[in-house]
Amino acid sequence: MHGVALGESIAADRLYWFEILRHLLELRRPADAITLTNLAVSGSTTTHALKGLPVLGMHRPDWVLCQFGGNDAQRLGIGGPRVVSAEETTRNFTLLRERAAALGPARWIWLAPPDMDENLIANYPFFRMSQTSWSAKDLAEMARELADRPEPVVDALSVTHPAPEIPLHLDDGGPPHGRRTEGHRPRAGHRPRRTRLMS
């Protein structure tokens, strides 16, 4: 069985969820010959992903785990326009799935984007200087849009909501990545499901 990851930095990170999955499979299912290939690219948006999608035809995976959203939802200025509009992100999700299906019969799993801590983002010096921001509302809307699709969805949003008693996020308010392990624990045991992520 061959699985690949498509996504942005939180999938590309060699200490984050896809590499943790690889390690778990090596520990628990070493005899099953499961191969994982990480095709995620840091900084990528869904628009970038469409251009690079033909690489799936070269790898011919059995499974695709796809996680985008953080870079699409980045805003230019505090409360400014998104890097990729919500409408274009929705369009790109549809095109990614349709074009991937034309390349081969791989089964597809979406991962909703993880939540961010808006307070930490607003107070992080680099983001203040560069006038870069994210909105939890944008990420929640993206998660709802994915939940309405027919493919399985892993809810990576609700398990990463900011909580004072569990410091999941980095100092910049972003997802935990490899530098903070607490944020990986909920997701490592989270099973794919199709559900509405937010009421």
N, C-alpha and C positions, 0 to 999 in steps of 0.2 A: 504494500500500500504506500502511495506517495501523496503527501500533503504539502501544500505551499501556502505561504502567507503573502497577501497583498496588503499594503498599508503605508503608514507614515512612520514617524520616529518611534512611536510607542510599540510598533511591531518590529521595526528594524533594530531596535536596541538589543544588543547581545546579552543583556541581563534582564530582559523583560519577558512578557507573557509567552511569546512563541518559543523562546529558548528554554523557559521553564517547562513548557509542555514537552519539548524535545527531551529534556533531562528526565522528566517523569516517565515518559514512554520507554526510555532506555532502562530505567530502574524496574518498572513494573511489567513491561512486555518485551523483553529483549529477544525472544524467539520469534516475534511476529514480523521481523524485517520491515519495520515502518521507517520510511525515509521522509525527512522534512527538509524543505528548501525555502529559505527566507528571501522573498523577492521584494520585500518592503523597502522603501526609499525615504530617508529622513527629509522632511520638508515637503513631501508630496501632497498634492490635493487630488480630488477625484478627477479633475480635468487632466492633470499630469498622468494619472493612472490609465486613462483611456488611450493615450498615445503609446504607452508601454505594454498594453495588454497582449499584443501578439506573442510576447514571450511565453505565455501559457501554452501556446501551441507547440513550443519546443520542449517544454517540460512534461506535458501530457499528464497532469496530476489526476489522482482519484478524488481528492478533496481540495477545496479552496477555502481558506479562512480569510475573510476580508474585513479590515477595520480602517475606515477613514472618518474624517469629520473635524478633528482639531484644527487643521490648517485651513479647511474650507470656512470654518466659523470664525477665524481670526478677523478682528475688526480694525480698520484703518482709522486710528484715532479713538478717543473715548466715545463709545456709542456711534461711531461712524459706520460706513458701509462695510459689508463683509468682503473678504478676499474673493470668495465664490458665493454668489447669492444663493439663498435657500432654494429658489426655483431651479437654478442650474445644478445644485447638488442633487436634488431629487431626479432631475433628468439624467445626470451622470450615473447615479446608482442603477437606474433602469438600463442604461446603455452598457454599463459594465457587465451586468448579468446577462443581457441578451447577446452581447458580443462574445463573452466567455462561453456561453452555451453553443455558439456557432463553431467554436474552436475545439470542442470536445465535450464528453459527457460527465465531466467532474461534478461531484456534489458540492453544493455551495453553502457556507455558513457565514452570516454577517455577525460582526461584533459591534455593538453600539459603542460610540466614543465614551471614554471615562469622563467623569465629572471633573471640574476644576474648582479651585477656591478663589472666588472673585475678590475677596478682601486681600488675600496675599498678592494676587495679580495687580491690584490697584496700587499696592504699596511697594512693589518691587522696583528698584531704581531704574533698571534698564528699560522696563516696560513703560514707566512714567516718562523717561527721557524720549523714548521712541514713539510715544503715543500709540502703543499697541494694547489691545484689550480683547477679552473674550466675555461672552455672556452665558451663564448657566441656562438661560431660557433657550438660546440657540441650540445648545447641546441636547436639551430635553426634547425640543421639537424634532431634531434629527433622529433621536432614539425612537420617538413615536412613529415617525415615517418608516423607519426600518421595521418596526414591530408589525406594521400593516402589510408587509411583503410576505409572499408565500414561503420563502425559505426560512430555515431555523435561524434564530437570533439569540446571541448570548448577551444578556443584560449586564454590560460592564458599567452602566451609568449608576444605577441605584446602589450598587455595592461600593461605590467610590464617592458618595455624597460627603462633603466636608463635615467632620464631627470633631469637636474640641477634645473629646476623650481619646480619640484615635487619630494621631497626626499622619494621615495618609499621604498628603501632598508635599511637594518640595517647597523650598522657600519662595520660589517664583509663582506658586499656586498651581503649577501644572501637575500632570499625573506622576506617580511615584518613580517610574523608570527603574534603572538598576541601582540607584543610590539609596533607595529606601525600600526595605523588604516588607514592611507591614502591609502595604497596599496590594501585594501579590497574594496574600493568604486567602481573602474571600474569593478571588477569581479562580484560583487553582482548583477549588472544589465546586465551581459553578457549572452546571450542565446546560447545554444549549436548549433553548425552548422558544416557542413562538408565543408571545404574550404581549399585552399592552404594558409598556414599561412605566407609564405615568398615567394617573387618572385625570 
